[in-house]
């Protein structure tokens, strides 16, 4: 039984290796002799005397290999067809290789025997996928063409053609135009022309196949679903501080059977990545998780969670067998206990007083209560203050700003002489708490504006009976805290120094230090994943989903 689950990976990796050997054997001289010997025992149609067919088959095998590893039905079918063609072609040859036929038959029987292991349906696609496939295929075949000229036929080319002329010959060859390059042997020229034309056909077949298969894209949440998610979050008395971010329009949702609980997610690189905790009725979270896992199984996606809290993480671990890795802590201000008095708050107190003396002030209000002109101005400033950097986020930020859908959002605006210089935008968390969505300010504004706005928001929150304010997410907070102690060991300090080095580009440490100034409560956040081997893939998917976000919620602190 244990062997069965490894069958797709074994076959997929074998197909990839065979395809790679096939291409190298027909392109690079050093690989040709050993590959010819190896290929006589390989169970794939790779030893064709037709050079173009060999290269073409190698490329197809490499493409199909990932699908086999991911248990895709379509990849299984293509592999079976290749093996049948291989077997038929070998049986009709004058000389047959008994060992090769035996291996082909054995592998074909294994594929048929373990057919149920290849159950995954094709991944949903988008209208841009054929375009991307065409671009990828074109680049791949041009590279193969360059390898042919420079490494295989380098001594057969007449004269000393320039790189531009060689590139032109390759591009013309893809559409069947010959004669740009001249070779010493007529057979070499025919082989090159046939190869380029075959690969040119390949660059058209793949995009056309993707276009005409008409696989539906992963459905994003409809307006009705968005309203339902918002309603469930609003009525959940113990909702996660990241719950409102489930309403991002670029996410999809898996529901419990009665749609009273759900999980928001996005698919990145074969990883079905949920964000934060499930939302809705707590007793239905296990049912929503099972439905989530069922969708992942159907597509052979790797299930994972980014930014789970303690409450949701425990449910995932119990019902999905996930492993948890703490990735940082969320800074939570307890409004009732917050004060600027005392030595720990000296730095914040001094900065706020200094910025006030310069004439800065701030006020907090519902975004929907602003005048239309002020709303439009803030939307414009939000885009301007990005300074060319696109909006980022997935689990801890919205994909919009100033949308009428978010009528309950709160904004704190900093001004000097009536001119806006920065703002904090908060989404609702429970009926009496706020969660930071974005923090932006004018690049040339004075230091201390952020502290002024946070303190101002807290003072407004006290007057309006707000209990908690969730600030930025600080990655590796516990590591920095341990490394600051005199008892910190060599390994802890080394890890801290490595992260500090990367903080030159991604201000991880500075954000932790900034958060710590406000004496917040720290709440751990986790990434959940099926097993250790899946962690690198899940990490890459999370980075892609967050659009290379620097492990924190603030975009322009």
N, C-alpha and C positions, 0 to 999 in steps of 0.2 A: 504493500500500500504506500509506503514511503517513497518507493521508486517511481510510482505512477506520477506523482506531482512534479518530479524532475524531468519527465519525458519531454515536455515542450521545450524546456531550457536546453536540454541536451541536443535535440534535433535542431533547434534554432541556432545555437552556437556552431554546430557542425556545418550548417548551411552557410553561415557567415564566413567561416574559415575556408570552406571550399570555394566560395565565390571570390574571396580575396586572393587565394592561391591561384585561381584560374586567371584572374586579371594580371597579377604579377608575372605569372609564367609566360603570358603572351605579350607582355610589354617590356619586361626587364630581362636582359640576358642572364644575369647571375641566378635567376630563379628558374630558368627554363629547364635545365637538365634535371635537377632534383624534383621539380614539380611534375615532369613527365613520368618519372618513376612512381611518384606518389599517386598520380591521377589514375594509374592503371588499377588501383584498388579502391578508388572513390566511387560511392554509390550515386553520383549525380552526373547529369549530362554535361561533363566539363572537358572531355578529351576529344571533342569534335575536331576533325581535321580542318574545318572551316574556321579561320581565325576570327572573323567577325562574330560568328555564332558563339564562340567560346567567351569572348569579351562581353558580349550581350548577356549571355547566361550568367556570367559572374556578377554583373551589375544587378540583374534581377534577383539572384540568390541573396545578395547583401541586403537588398530592399525587403525581401520576403522574410529574412531571418528575424528581424525585430518582431514582426507579426506572429511568427511561430512561438517565440519566447513569451509573447503576451497572449498566447492561446487563441489567436484569431481564427475564426472559421474560414475566412477567405484565404488566409495564408496557407492553411492546411490544404485547401482545395488546389491551390496553385502548385504546391509542392508535390501533391499526389499526381497531378497532370505531368509535371516535369519528370517524375520517376517513371511513369508509364511510357512517355515518349522515349526516355533513355533506354528502358527495357526493350521496347519495340525496335528501336534503331539498332541496338546491339544484336538482337536475335536475327535481324535481316542482313547483318554483315557477313562477309565470307569467313572471317575469323572471329570467334567469340572468346570472351574471357570468362571461364566458368566461375571464378571467385567473384568477379565483379557482378555477374548476373545473380549469384547467390546472395550477395550483400544487398543488391537493389531489391530483390524479392523480400529479403528479411526486413529491410527498412520499410518497404511498402506495406507489408503485413503488420508491422508494428504501428504504423500510422493508422491503419484501418482498425487494429485492435484497440488502440488508445484514442479513437476518434472522439470520445466523450470529453477528453481532456482539452480539446480545442473547441470550446463552447462559446467563446466571446464574440459578440456581434461587432461589426465595424464601428470605429469611433465616429461620432457625429462630426460633421465638417462644416465649413463655411464657404461662401462664394469666392473667397480669396485663396482657398487651398489649391485649386488648379493653377493659379498664377504662381504661387510659391513653388509648386511642384515643377512647373516649367522652368523657373529660374534655377532651381537646384539641379535639375537634369541637365540644363544647358551648361552650367558651370562644370558639372561632373564630366561631361563628354568632352568639353574643351580641354580640361586637365588631362584626360586620357589621351587625347590627340597630341598634346604637347609631349607627354611621356613617350608616345610612339615615335615621334620624330627625334627627340633628343636622346633617348635611351635605347630604342630598339633599332631604328633605321638610320641612326646618325651617320653611318658610313655608306649608306646607300643613296643619300640625297646628292644630286648633282649641284655643284657650286657651293656657295656659302650664303644661303638666303637669310635675310634679316628676320628678327622675331616678328615684326609686323606682317611680313609676307607669309611666314609659317602660320600665324594666327588667321590670316585671310584664307589660306588654303584649307584650314580646318573648318572654318565657318562655311565656306563654299561647299566643302565635302559633305556637310550635314544635309544639304539640299540637293546633292547629286551632281554638282558642278566640278569637273575635274580639269587637270592640266595646269594648275597654278604652280605646283612643284613637279620636278622631274626626278626620276629615280634611275639608278644604274640598271636595275633589273625590271623587266616588264611585270613579272609576278609580284614584286614588291609594291609597285604602283597600284596594281589591281587589288591587292590585299588592303592597302591603305584606303583606297577609294571605297571599297566594299564595307570596310569597318566604319568609316565616317558616315556613310549613308545609312547603315544599320543603326548606328547610335543616334543619328538624326531622327529616324523613325521613332526610336525609343523616347526621345524628348517630346514627341507629339502624342505618343500612345498613353503615357502616364497621365498628363493633364486632361486629355480627352476622357480617359476612363474615370478619373476623379469627377469630371464635370457631369458626365452622363449617368453616374451611379445614383445621383440625387439622394444622398444620405442627408437626413434632416440635421440641422445644427442642434447643439444642446440648447433646450428651450430656456430662455431667460424668464424671470418672473414677469407675469402679466400685471397690468394695473390693478386688477382685482386681487391678485395674490399679494402685491405690495401693500395694499390696504389691509388685507387680512393679517399679514405679518405685523404691520404697525399696530393693529388692534390687539393682537395677542401679546405683544411686548408691553403695550400700555397697561393692560390689565394684569400682568404678571407682577405680583407683589415682591418677588425675589429675583427679578430678572438680572442678568449679567450686565455689568457696566458697558460691555461692548454689544449688547443686544440690538441697539438701534442700527448698528452698522450692517445688520442682516438685510436692511432695506436698500442696499446698493443695487442699482439697476443692472449692473454687470454680473450679478450672481444668479445662480439657479437655486432651486429649493426642492428638497425631498420632504414629504409630509408624512405624518402619522395617518392611519386609515381614515380617521374622522376629521382630519385637517385642524386639529386643535393643538398640534405641536409640529415642529419642523426643524430642518437643518439647512442653513444656507451654505453654498459651496461653489467652487469653480474648478474646472479641470485644467491642469497644467502639466504637459509632458507625461501623460498617462497616470497622473496622481489626482485623485478626487479629493480636493483639499477643502475641508469644512473650516469655517471661521468662528472662533469663539465657542461658547456653549450652545446647545440646542435651545430653542425658544418655545414658549407656550407651556402647556400643562406639564408639570414635572413628572407625573405618573406615566405620561405617554412618551417620555424621552426614550426609554428602551425600544419602544415600537418604532419610533422615528429612526433610531440608530440601526435597527434591523433592516428597515426599508432602504436606508442609505447604503448599507453593506450589500444588499441584494442588487442595487443598481451598479455598485462597484464590481461585484462578481460578474454580472451580465456582460460588462465591457472589459473585464480583466484590468480594471484600474486599481491602483494602490490606494486604499483609504487612509486618510491622515487628517489631523486637526491642527490648525495654527491658532495660538493664543487662547487655549482652553484655560478656564479657571479651576479652582479646587473642586467646586461642586460638579461642574460638567465633566471634568477629567475623571473623577471617581466613577461616574456612570459609564463613560467610554471604556475605561479599563475593565470594569466588571462585566459589561455586556458585549464588548467587542474584542477583549483580550489585548488591547493596545498597551504599548509601553510609553512611559511618560518621561520627557526630558525638560527640566526647568530651563527656560531661556531668558528669564528676567523677571522683573517685578513692576507692577503698576503702582504709581504713586497716588494715594487717595488722601485728600485733605478732609479731616473731620471738622466740619464748619463750626460746631459748637465749641470745640476745644481750641480752635485756632486763635492765636494772639501774636501780636508783634512784640510783646513784652518779653524780657529775659535775654540772657546772653546768647543762647542758640540762634535767636532771630536777629541778632545785632546787624549782620550784613544786609539782610533784607530791609530792615528798618531804616538803615542809613541810606540805602539806594533809593527807597521810596521817598524819603524826606528830601533828598538831593534833587530828584527829578521833579518833585512838586515845586521846589523853589525856582526851578527853571521855567515854570509856567505850564507844565503838562498837567492834564487831568484826564479822568476817564469816567464813563458811565455805562451801566448795564441795562439792557432792554430786550424784549422779544424782537426778533428780527422782523416778524410780520407786523409789529407795531410801528416800525420806522416808516417814514414817508417814502413814496415811490421813488423820488429823486435820490434819497439817501441809499435805498436798496440798490439802485442801479449804479450809484457811485461806488459802493462797496464791492459789488460784483466786478466792476472795472478794476478797482484797486487790487482785489484778490488775484486777478490775472496778471496785472502789472507787477505786483510784488513777488510773483514767481520768478521773475527775471530770466525767463526762457526755460525754466525747469518745469516739466509737466507735473500735473497732480499725481501723487502716488498714494498707495494704500490698498488695503484689502480687508484686513481684520479689524483695523483701528482707525478707519477714516471713511468719509463719504466720498462718492464719486461726483458730487454736485455741490453747489453753493448758491444760496439765494433762491432755491426752488420752492414754489408755493406748497409742495407736498410737506415741507418741514416747517409748518406754521408754529410749532411749539419750541423751536430752537431759540437759544438765548445767545446774544452777542454782547461783548464788552468792547467798547471803542475808546481808544486813546486819542487825545487831541492836544494841539497847542495853537492858541490864537484862532480857534475855529477850524483848523486844518487837521484832518484825520492822519494819524501817523502809525497806527497799528490796531489790531483787533484780535480777540479770542472768540472762537465760535464753538458753542456747546450744543450737544444733542441731549434730549431728555433721557434720564436713567431712573427708572421707577417714577413714582409721582412726586418725589421730593429730593431728587439728586440730579447732578449734571455730569456729563462725560465730554471731555475735550475732543473736538473734531479737528480743528486747525488753529494754528497760531501764526500770524503773519504781521510783519511790520515793514515800514519803509527802511530801505537799506541804510540811509544816512541818519536815521534817528538816533537820539542819545541813549547810552546804556541805562538800563533801569526801567525802560518802558514795560517790558514783560513782567517784571516784579510788580510794578504799579497796577497793571491790569489784573494780575492774579489776586493781589490783595484787595483791589476794588471789587472784583467778582465775589470774593469771600465775604466782604462787608455787606454787599447786596444780598447774598445768600442768607446771611443771618437774619436780615430784616424780612425775608420772604420764606422763612422756615425751610430752607434747603439743608439737608443733613450732610451730604457728601459731595465732593467735587473730585472727579477722576482727572488727573493730569497726564503727563507723558508716561510712556512705557520706557523703563530703563533696562536695557539689556545687560546681562551679567552683573547685576547690582550686587548680589551676594558675594561674587568673586572679588569685586573691588573692596567691599567692606571687610572681607577676611584678610585681603592683602594689606590693608591699612593697619592691621594689628601687629604688635611687636612679636606675637607668636607665629606669624605667618611663615610657612616653610618655603623652601626653594621652588618647589613645583608651583605653588600658588602664586608666588611673585613672578615667576617666569611666564605663566599664563597671563597674568595681569599686564606684564610688559609687552607681550605679543599683541594683546588687544589694544593697549595704549599706542603701539606702533600704527595699527590700522585706524586708530582714532584720528590720525592726521588727515584722513580722507572722510571717515565716517565718525562724527563726534559722539561716540558711544560714552566715553568716560565723562566728557563735559556735560552731557545731558544728565547723567547720574548725579554729578555734583550739583547741577542746577536744581534738580528735583529735591535733593536732600536738604537744601537750604530752607525749605518750607516745613520741615519736620513732619512728613506725611506718614500715613500707615502704608506699609508695603504688602501688596498681595501678589503672590506668585502667579506666573503665567507659564503654560507648558506647550510644547509641540508633542503631539501624540502620533505614533507610527506603529505599524504591525511588528517589525523586527529590526534588528541591527543592520541587516543588509539593505533595508529600505531607507535608512536614515539619510544617506547622501542624496538619493533621488528626491526624497521629501524636502530636504533642505533647498535643493535647486528649484523645486516647484514653488516653495514658499517665497524665495527671492524673486522669482518671475512674477508671482501673483502680486507681491508688494511693489513690483516695478523698481527693484533695487532700493527699496526704502531702507534707511539706516537703522533698522530695529527700534524705531521709536515713532511716536505718533505725531510729534511736532514737525512741521514741514519747514518752518523758517524762524525758529526760535532765536 
